[in-house]
Amino acid sequence: MKSFQVDENGYYGQFGGAYVPEILYKTVEDLKKAYLPIIESEEFQKEYRQLLRDYVGRPSPLYFAKRMSEKYGCKLYLKREDLNHTGAHKINNAIGQILIAKKMGKTRIVAETGAGQHGVATATVCALMDMPCRVYMGALDVERQRPNVERMRMLGAEVYPVHSGNKTLKDATNEAIRDWCCHPSDTFYIIGSTVGPHPYPDMVARLQSIISEEIKWQLEEKEGRDYPDYLMACVGGGSNAAGTIFHYIDDERVKLVLGEAGGLGYETAETAASLTIGTVGILHGSRIKVMQTEDGQIIEPYSISAGLDYPGTGPIHCNLYETGRAKVVPINDDEALRAAFELTRMEGIIPALESSHALAMLPKMKHLFKPEDVVVLTVSGRGDKDLETYLKHKDEIVL
Ligand SMILES: *Cc1c(COP(=O)(O)O)cnc(C)c1O
């Protein structure tokens, strides 16, 4: 049977690979050889799982949302990644990667960040492990995401504003890669999503796969079967979705539904719906679907959600989309905002704007749900960071 997991060459169908400059070739090769043996070692597993339990607060609850279930005509469970330390799923990956960095003898960490969630997660694990840390962040994002910049600085990280391009995530990533090229032997680049050259997408997916590992036994406990009928998540680069589906990716009983950022509409210039409108290209070391002009210039993405504001999507999801294994739904800003208020008022949970893109698929899926269908939707993060945006739009919301 054909698998949707990575193949031996680092590809998912036609997507993925490792397109890196000569100077990084050896570093990426070393990581490629090292990551699986490290992740599978008893020593790593012991330390990683202990930190996930005692430091992050896992397992994250699988919460039966009663009122929302009645409204949408299914059994809706929310996977509560918003309850993790630092407020999102990003910490699962950051802990795993810093442990790998240490095992590989690296002494310095660099990272990129957009909304600042991955920057905060990385700064947090660097404080924990006493490692120097530099976080590249677009200068515009530094302005827009003040509280997260202050958290990173409090944690001891150096936040490095990037003034090139349109001063957002793509530009921060370019700069982080440039830094890595200058210090390939001592520096480990902690990438925050299932993007970048192989083995990053697979490594990040594995480090996030704790999400679906927990869903399996939690569903067995609650429903008497270890799989759902639907899995739903939002996709930026793809890491929370990859973690949610990891153990089900080849199980065709489970339907996969992913929400990407439509911005003001995927048919407008103001969008980040790269799966829906992107074309095949190479970005940040990987063959993926990117928003680009006919001559391969990146089109600047737009989304109300800084965490989904990226012109591409990781290779795993490109392949799921192209093969039809996953259904991908572009969600516009106003739909995401509405969904955030709905969850808040119906269940008392304020979700991150990114996660609201997953929730906003529920009204669009309602006609397909049967009352006995088990639907698991991942709430990737909490909405504290987005309160200002939510309140600004409060009066436009019709529930
Ligand atoms: C960063 C982020 C995302 C988007 O990243 P993925 O890698 O696609 O998961 C989604 N939700 C939250 C809360 C985030 O911080």
The ligand as a Tripos MOL2 file, in Angstrom:
@<TRIPOS>MOLECULE
LIG
   15    15     1     0     0
SMALL
NO_CHARGES

@<TRIPOS>ATOM
      1 C1          2.2620   28.5820   14.8370 C.3       1 LIG1
      2 C2          0.8770   28.2160   15.1250 C.ar      1 LIG1
      3 C3          0.0600   27.5810   14.1590 C.ar      1 LIG1
      4 C4          0.4960   27.3180   12.7550 C.3       1 LIG1
      5 O1          1.5860   26.4650   12.6350 O.3       1 LIG1
      6 P1          1.4510   24.9390   12.2150 P.3       1 LIG1
      7 O2          2.8620   24.5270   12.0660 O.co2     1 LIG1
      8 O3          0.6720   24.8740   10.9460 O.co2     1 LIG1
      9 O4          0.7660   24.2300   13.3160 O.co2     1 LIG1
     10 C5         -1.2110   27.2070   14.5200 C.ar      1 LIG1
     11 N1         -1.7030   27.4730   15.7490 N.ar      1 LIG1
     12 C6         -0.9710   28.0960   16.6920 C.ar      1 LIG1
     13 C7         -1.5850   28.3740   18.0160 C.3       1 LIG1
     14 C8          0.3440   28.4900   16.4150 C.ar      1 LIG1
     15 O5          1.0660   29.1070   17.3530 O.3       1 LIG1
@<TRIPOS>BOND
     1     1     2 1
     2     2     3 ar
     3     2    14 ar
     4     3     4 1
     5     3    10 ar
     6     4     5 1
     7     5     6 1
     8     6     7 2
     9     6     8 1
    10     6     9 1
    11    10    11 ar
    12    11    12 ar
    13    12    13 1
    14    12    14 ar
    15    14    15 1
@<TRIPOS>SUBSTRUCTURE
     1 LIG1         1 GROUP 0 **** ****
